[in-house]
């Protein structure tokens, strides 16, 4: 299975789980890890700009990485997945949790 197929399977499973466990619209909490670079953090924040998102950042103990938590109200699971893909495609080196 290619990486793309694995990703597609992951997102389909996530979408199914989100439909089962939430009523929509619903708040969703994203968590990302990036190297502590203000430009990378700003790229993530820009993706959620004008959505009413609450964004918290916490730098790791040694300052090398930053955790970015984003709580945002979304209309459906497809919206959740669109934002995941947008972050993964536009922010180099990001890890989604």
MMTF fields as JSON, N, C-alpha, C and O atoms, coordinates in Angstrom:
{
  "mmtfVersion": "1.0.0",
  "mmtfProducer": "UNKNOWN",
  "numBonds": 387,
  "numAtoms": 388,
  "numGroups": 97,
  "numChains": 1,
  "numModels": 1,
  "chainsPerModel": [1],
  "groupsPerChain": [97],
  "chainIdList": ["A"],
  "bondAtomList": [4, 2, 8, 6, 12, 10, 16, 14, 20, 18, 24, 22, 28, 26, 32, 30, 36, 34, 40, 38, 44, 42, 48, 46, 52, 50, 56, 54, 60, 58, 64, 62, 68, 66, 72, 70, 76, 74, 80, 78, 84, 82, 88, 86, 92, 90, 96, 94, 100, 98, 104, 102, 108, 106, 112, 110, 116, 114, 120, 118, 124, 122, 128, 126, 132, 130, 136, 134, 140, 138, 144, 142, 148, 146, 152, 150, 156, 154, 160, 158, 164, 162, 168, 166, 172, 170, 176, 174, 180, 178, 184, 182, 188, 186, 192, 190, 196, 194, 200, 198, 204, 202, 208, 206, 212, 210, 216, 214, 220, 218, 224, 222, 228, 226, 232, 230, 236, 234, 240, 238, 244, 242, 248, 246, 252, 250, 256, 254, 260, 258, 264, 262, 268, 266, 272, 270, 276, 274, 280, 278, 284, 282, 288, 286, 292, 290, 296, 294, 300, 298, 304, 302, 308, 306, 312, 310, 316, 314, 320, 318, 324, 322, 328, 326, 332, 330, 336, 334, 340, 338, 344, 342, 348, 346, 352, 350, 356, 354, 360, 358, 364, 362, 368, 366, 372, 370, 376, 374, 380, 378, 384, 382],
  "bondOrderList": [1, 1, 1, 1, 1, 1, 1, 1, 1, 1, 1, 1, 1, 1, 1, 1, 1, 1, 1, 1, 1, 1, 1, 1, 1, 1, 1, 1, 1, 1, 1, 1, 1, 1, 1, 1, 1, 1, 1, 1, 1, 1, 1, 1, 1, 1, 1, 1, 1, 1, 1, 1, 1, 1, 1, 1, 1, 1, 1, 1, 1, 1, 1, 1, 1, 1, 1, 1, 1, 1, 1, 1, 1, 1, 1, 1, 1, 1, 1, 1, 1, 1, 1, 1, 1, 1, 1, 1, 1, 1, 1, 1, 1, 1, 1, 1],
  "groupList": [{"groupName": "UNK", "atomNameList": ["N", "CA", "C", "O"], "elementList": ["N", "C", "C", "O"], "formalChargeList": [0, 0, 0, 0], "bondAtomList": [1, 0, 2, 1, 3, 2], "bondOrderList": [1, 1, 2], "singleLetterCode": "X", "chemCompType": "L-PEPTIDE LINKING"}],
  "groupTypeList": [0, 0, 0, 0, 0, 0, 0, 0, 0, 0, 0, 0, 0, 0, 0, 0, 0, 0, 0, 0, 0, 0, 0, 0, 0, 0, 0, 0, 0, 0, 0, 0, 0, 0, 0, 0, 0, 0, 0, 0, 0, 0, 0, 0, 0, 0, 0, 0, 0, 0, 0, 0, 0, 0, 0, 0, 0, 0, 0, 0, 0, 0, 0, 0, 0, 0, 0, 0, 0, 0, 0, 0, 0, 0, 0, 0, 0, 0, 0, 0, 0, 0, 0, 0, 0, 0, 0, 0, 0, 0, 0, 0, 0, 0, 0, 0, 0],
  "groupIdList": [1, 2, 3, 4, 5, 6, 7, 8, 9, 10, 11, 12, 13, 14, 15, 16, 17, 18, 19, 20, 21, 22, 23, 24, 25, 26, 27, 28, 29, 30, 31, 32, 33, 34, 35, 36, 37, 38, 39, 40, 41, 42, 43, 44, 45, 46, 47, 48, 49, 50, 51, 52, 53, 54, 55, 56, 57, 58, 59, 60, 61, 62, 63, 64, 65, 66, 67, 68, 69, 70, 71, 72, 73, 74, 75, 76, 77, 78, 79, 80, 81, 82, 83, 84, 85, 86, 87, 88, 89, 90, 91, 92, 93, 94, 95, 96, 97],
  "secStructList": [7, 7, 2, 2, 2, 2, 2, 2, 2, 2, 2, 2, 2, 2, 2, 2, 2, 2, 2, 2, 2, 7, 7, 1, 1, 3, 3, 3, 3, 3, 3, 3, 3, 3, 3, 1, 7, 2, 2, 2, 2, 2, 2, 2, 2, 2, 2, 6, 6, 6, 6, 6, 7, 3, 3, 3, 3, 3, 3, 7, 6, 6, 1, 1, 3, 3, 3, 3, 3, 3, 3, 3, 3, 3, 1, 1, 2, 2, 2, 2, 2, 2, 2, 2, 2, 2, 2, 2, 2, 2, 1, 6, 6, 7, 3, 3, 7],
  "xCoordList": [0.839, 0.0, 0.884, 1.847, 0.57, 1.364, 1.024, 0.011, 1.875, 1.651, 0.338, -0.385, 0.033, -1.21, -2.432, -3.424, -2.346, -3.45, -3.621, -4.745, -2.493, -2.549, -3.212, -4.043, -2.84, -3.442, -4.934, -5.722, -5.33, -6.749, -7.527, -8.622, -6.968, -7.625, -7.735, -8.759, -6.668, -6.692, -7.808, -8.569, -7.902, -8.908, -10.329, -11.247, -10.517, -11.852, -12.264, -13.414, -11.321, -11.602, -11.909, -12.855, -11.112, -11.347, -12.721, -13.453, -13.074, -14.375, -15.506, -16.457, -15.397, -16.406, -16.512, -17.614, -15.377, -15.372, -15.975, -16.703, -15.67, -16.205, -17.723, -18.404, -18.252, -19.705, -20.357, -21.45, -19.681, -20.241, -20.202, -21.101, -19.161, -18.956, -19.386, -19.441, -19.685, -20.037, -21.341, -21.712, -22.036, -23.142, -22.599, -21.852, -22.961, -22.361, -23.36, -24.545, -22.915, -21.544, -21.031, -21.803, -19.7, -19.069, -17.691, -17.071, -17.229, -15.864, -14.912, -15.206, -13.758, -12.748, -11.409, -11.094, -10.62, -9.302, -8.22, -8.071, -7.474, -6.315, -5.079, -4.987, -4.13, -2.837, -1.746, -1.746, -0.828, 0.297, 1.592, 1.615, 2.663, 4.013, 4.853, 4.855, 5.575, 6.5, 7.781, 7.808, 8.847, 10.062, 9.728, 8.9, 10.365, 10.083, 10.593, 11.702, 9.766, 10.065, 8.816, 7.745, 8.951, 7.771, 7.063, 5.852, 7.803, 7.182, 6.289, 5.198, 6.755, 5.951, 4.694, 3.61, 4.844, 3.694, 2.705, 1.496, 3.211, 2.349, 1.624, 0.477, 2.279, 1.631, 0.429, -0.631, 0.6, -0.512, -1.636, -2.802, -1.285, -2.296, -3.058, -4.267, -2.369, -3.012, -4.072, -5.075, -3.863, -4.826, -6.154, -7.207, -6.104, -7.313, -7.764, -8.627, -7.185, -7.52, -8.988, -9.528, -9.615, -11.011, -12.02, -13.093, -11.687, -12.615, -13.06, -13.829, -12.585, -12.908, -12.15, -12.578, -11.05, -10.261, -9.529, -9.055, -9.446, -8.646, -7.36, -7.385, -6.228, -4.943, -4.012, -3.82, -3.434, -2.461, -1.178, -1.201, -0.054, 1.243, 2.025, 1.983, 2.739, 3.597, 4.923, 4.975, 5.986, 7.318, 7.814, 7.537, 8.549, 9.107, 10.136, 10.597, 10.477, 11.406, 12.729, 13.274, 13.237, 14.515, 14.355, 15.346, 13.099, 12.849, 12.963, 12.85, 13.187, 13.391, 12.073, 12.026, 11.013, 9.712, 8.624, 8.759, 7.536, 6.382, 5.134, 4.929, 4.305, 3.008, 1.988, 1.934, 1.185, 0.156, -1.198, -1.481, -2.033, -3.379, -4.383, -4.302, -5.324, -6.312, -7.696, -8.001, -8.528, -9.905, -10.801, -10.758, -11.613, -12.415, -13.746, -13.823, -14.78, -16.102, -16.172, -15.947, -16.49, -16.579, -17.941, -18.593, -18.363, -19.726, -19.889, -20.977, -18.79, -18.905, -17.516, -16.514, -17.448, -16.153, -15.333, -14.103, -15.995, -15.25, -14.426, -13.302, -14.991, -14.276, -13.039, -11.999, -13.15, -12.009, -10.88, -9.724, -11.218, -10.212, -9.604, -8.404, -10.415, -9.897, -8.8, -7.758, -9.026, -8.031, -6.775, -5.663, -6.944, -5.764, -4.914, -3.703, -5.55, -4.82, -4.152, -3.025, -4.84, -4.285, -3.005, -2.018, -3.029, -1.844, -0.712, 0.419, -1.01, 0.016, 0.652, 1.864, -0.164, 0.345, 1.116, 1.969, 0.825, 1.408, 2.477, 3.186, 2.618, 3.599, 4.601, 4.29, 5.787, 6.834, 7.244, 7.484, 7.319, 7.817, 6.803, 7.168, 5.55, 4.551, 4.155, 4.101, 3.884, 3.385, 2.005, 1.835, 1.023, -0.321, -0.561, -0.161, -1.21, -1.499, -2.983, -3.43],
  "yCoordList": [-1.184, 0.0, 1.248, 1.321, 2.209, 3.431, 4.34, 4.154, 5.315, 6.286, 7.029, 7.304, 7.353, 8.052, 7.194, 7.691, 5.9, 4.988, 4.835, 4.77, 4.779, 4.702, 5.944, 5.851, 7.108, 8.358, 8.381, 8.762, 7.98, 7.964, 7.044, 7.389, 5.877, 4.931, 5.525, 5.379, 6.197, 6.84, 7.883, 7.914, 8.736, 9.804, 9.244, 9.786, 8.173, 7.546, 6.975, 7.113, 6.335, 5.777, 6.905, 6.809, 7.969, 9.11, 9.715, 10.005, 9.905, 10.483, 9.631, 10.159, 8.332, 7.413, 7.53, 7.59, 7.563, 7.683, 9.009, 9.058, 10.074, 11.39, 11.433, 12.034, 10.805, 10.743, 9.955, 10.296, 8.898, 8.044, 8.691, 8.477, 9.483, 9.973, 11.413, 11.837, 12.16, 13.571, 13.888, 13.232, 14.911, 15.478, 16.764, 17.499, 17.025, 18.13, 19.235, 18.957, 20.505, 21.005, 20.729, 20.587, 20.658, 20.3, 20.954, 21.288, 21.127, 21.606, 20.443, 19.303, 20.753, 19.73, 20.279, 21.448, 19.419, 19.812, 19.175, 17.954, 20.02, 19.577, 19.726, 20.647, 18.813, 18.939, 18.653, 17.627, 19.594, 19.465, 19.719, 20.44, 19.121, 19.365, 19.858, 19.259, 20.973, 21.496, 21.933, 22.155, 22.055, 22.647, 24.058, 24.725, 24.514, 25.85, 26.919, 27.435, 27.225, 28.206, 29.077, 28.575, 30.368, 31.247, 31.235, 31.448, 30.989, 30.952, 29.721, 29.813, 28.571, 27.346, 27.46, 27.053, 28.011, 28.199, 29.163, 28.934, 30.232, 31.218, 30.589, 30.94, 29.664, 28.982, 28.177, 28.193, 27.474, 26.693, 27.63, 27.394, 28.683, 29.632, 30.255, 30.467, 30.548, 31.173, 30.263, 30.75, 28.956, 28.01, 28.064, 27.79, 28.417, 28.489, 29.931, 30.182, 30.875, 32.292, 32.536, 31.888, 33.449, 33.867, 32.74, 32.755, 31.764, 30.667, 30.675, 29.809, 31.641, 31.679, 30.627, 30.251, 30.157, 29.113, 29.67, 30.806, 28.843, 29.159, 28.354, 27.124, 29.071, 28.434, 28.623, 29.736, 27.504, 27.527, 26.886, 25.877, 27.487, 26.895, 26.662, 27.467, 25.541, 25.218, 24.732, 23.784, 25.391, 25.004, 23.833, 23.759, 22.919, 21.779, 22.27, 23.41, 21.394, 21.734, 22.286, 23.241, 21.676, 22.134, 23.218, 23.721, 23.583, 24.666, 24.279, 25.136, 22.998, 22.56, 22.423, 22.683, 22.018, 21.795, 22.597, 22.985, 22.838, 23.531, 22.717, 22.248, 22.562, 21.92, 23.015, 24.027, 22.811, 23.771, 23.071, 22.119, 23.545, 22.999, 24.006, 25.195, 23.53, 24.406, 23.834, 22.708, 24.618, 24.22, 25.09, 26.318, 24.452, 25.206, 24.502, 23.273, 25.288, 24.755, 24.473, 25.362, 23.219, 22.821, 22.206, 21.673, 22.286, 21.857, 20.355, 19.821, 19.645, 18.211, 17.573, 18.284, 16.236, 15.551, 15.857, 15.856, 16.117, 16.472, 17.747, 17.86, 18.701, 19.944, 19.66, 20.292, 18.714, 18.319, 17.8, 18.194, 16.927, 16.296, 17.299, 17.25, 18.205, 19.244, 20.042, 20.313, 20.419, 21.212, 20.394, 20.913, 19.104, 18.25, 18.236, 18.448, 17.984, 17.902, 19.233, 19.261, 20.319, 21.647, 21.884, 22.394, 21.512, 21.697, 20.788, 21.243, 19.511, 18.542, 18.961, 18.838, 19.452, 19.826, 21.142, 21.355, 22.031, 23.374, 23.672, 24.67, 22.846, 23.112, 21.962, 20.851, 22.254, 21.223, 20.729, 21.522, 19.408, 18.818, 18.743, 18.366, 19.085, 19.058, 17.612, 16.762, 17.359, 16.062, 16.3, 17.172, 15.541, 15.682, 14.56, 13.418, 14.897, 13.9, 13.618, 12.808],
  "zCoordList": [0.0, 0.0, 0.0, 0.762, -0.832, -0.897, 0.275, 0.949, 0.507, 1.579, 1.369, 2.326, 0.118, -0.211, 0.127, 0.659, -0.191, 0.12, 1.624, 2.123, 2.352, 3.815, 4.394, 5.297, 3.866, 4.33, 4.048, 4.914, 2.851, 2.498, 3.43, 3.873, 3.727, 4.635, 6.036, 6.704, 6.473, 7.788, 7.863, 8.83, 6.839, 6.852, 6.76, 7.375, 6.002, 5.921, 7.271, 7.688, 7.947, 9.275, 10.261, 11.043, 10.221, 11.098, 10.852, 11.798, 9.583, 9.242, 9.82, 10.396, 9.664, 10.182, 11.706, 12.251, 12.381, 13.837, 14.291, 15.282, 13.569, 13.938, 13.8, 14.631, 12.764, 12.59, 13.722, 14.174, 14.176, 15.222, 16.603, 17.416, 16.871, 18.233, 18.48, 19.634, 17.46, 17.632, 16.923, 15.95, 17.428, 16.659, 16.044, 16.691, 14.842, 14.076, 13.838, 13.65, 13.841, 14.015, 15.431, 16.38, 15.539, 16.804, 16.896, 15.887, 18.147, 18.332, 18.12, 18.48, 17.524, 17.29, 17.753, 17.532, 18.401, 18.884, 18.016, 17.98, 17.321, 16.535, 17.407, 18.218, 17.235, 17.904, 16.876, 16.195, 16.796, 15.868, 16.619, 17.617, 16.133, 16.648, 15.472, 14.397, 15.7, 14.685, 15.37, 16.581, 14.582, 15.129, 15.567, 14.948, 16.625, 17.16, 16.197, 16.336, 15.239, 14.202, 14.059, 13.716, 14.318, 14.307, 12.957, 12.893, 11.88, 10.552, 10.384, 9.821, 10.874, 10.782, 11.644, 11.227, 12.834, 13.723, 13.077, 13.116, 12.486, 11.808, 10.614, 10.339, 9.902, 8.774, 9.258, 8.631, 10.378, 10.94, 11.373, 11.058, 12.09, 12.565, 11.401, 11.497, 10.307, 9.141, 8.525, 8.005, 8.577, 8.014, 8.765, 8.19, 10.047, 10.864, 11.098, 11.938, 10.36, 10.49, 10.134, 9.237, 10.819, 10.574, 10.777, 10.173, 11.621, 11.909, 13.366, 13.784, 14.137, 15.553, 16.349, 17.44, 15.825, 16.488, 17.7, 17.693, 18.744, 19.919, 19.785, 19.725, 19.738, 19.468, 20.655, 21.144, 21.111, 22.207, 21.714, 21.008, 22.097, 21.757, 23.044, 23.974, 23.073, 24.209, 23.653, 22.869, 24.067, 23.618, 24.461, 25.658, 23.83, 24.564, 25.577, 25.519, 26.489, 27.571, 27.054, 27.608, 25.988, 25.437, 24.374, 23.845, 24.056, 23.106, 21.647, 20.771, 21.369, 19.989, 19.215, 18.013, 19.907, 19.268, 19.961, 21.121, 19.224, 19.773, 19.471, 18.352, 20.498, 20.351, 20.053, 20.752, 19.019, 18.641, 18.773, 18.046, 19.707, 19.905, 19.385, 19.696, 18.597, 17.968, 18.231, 17.838, 18.897, 19.161, 18.286, 18.373, 17.441, 16.476, 16.235, 16.247, 16.017, 15.699, 14.2, 13.38, 13.852, 12.45, 12.169, 13.067, 10.907, 10.558, 10.378, 10.593, 9.973, 9.73, 9.673, 9.593, 9.715, 9.659, 8.406, 8.46, 7.281, 6.069, 6.3, 5.811, 7.045, 7.355, 8.197, 8.012, 9.118, 9.958, 9.071, 9.229, 8.152, 7.293, 6.324, 6.054, 5.8, 4.895, 5.591, 4.995, 6.844, 7.585, 7.874, 7.775, 8.234, 8.431, 7.171, 7.229, 6.03, 4.76, 4.427, 3.933, 4.695, 4.41, 5.216, 4.687, 6.492, 7.327, 6.845, 6.676, 6.624, 6.202, 4.869, 4.693, 3.94, 2.618, 2.618, 1.757, 3.578, 3.529, 4.566, 4.436, 5.586, 6.635, 6.663, 7.09, 6.206, 6.107, 7.492, 8.402, 7.635, 8.874, 10.003, 11.116, 9.761, 10.824, 11.135, 10.247, 12.407, 12.847, 13.429, 14.281, 12.984, 13.539, 14.533, 14.31, 15.62, 16.665, 16.716, 17.528]
}
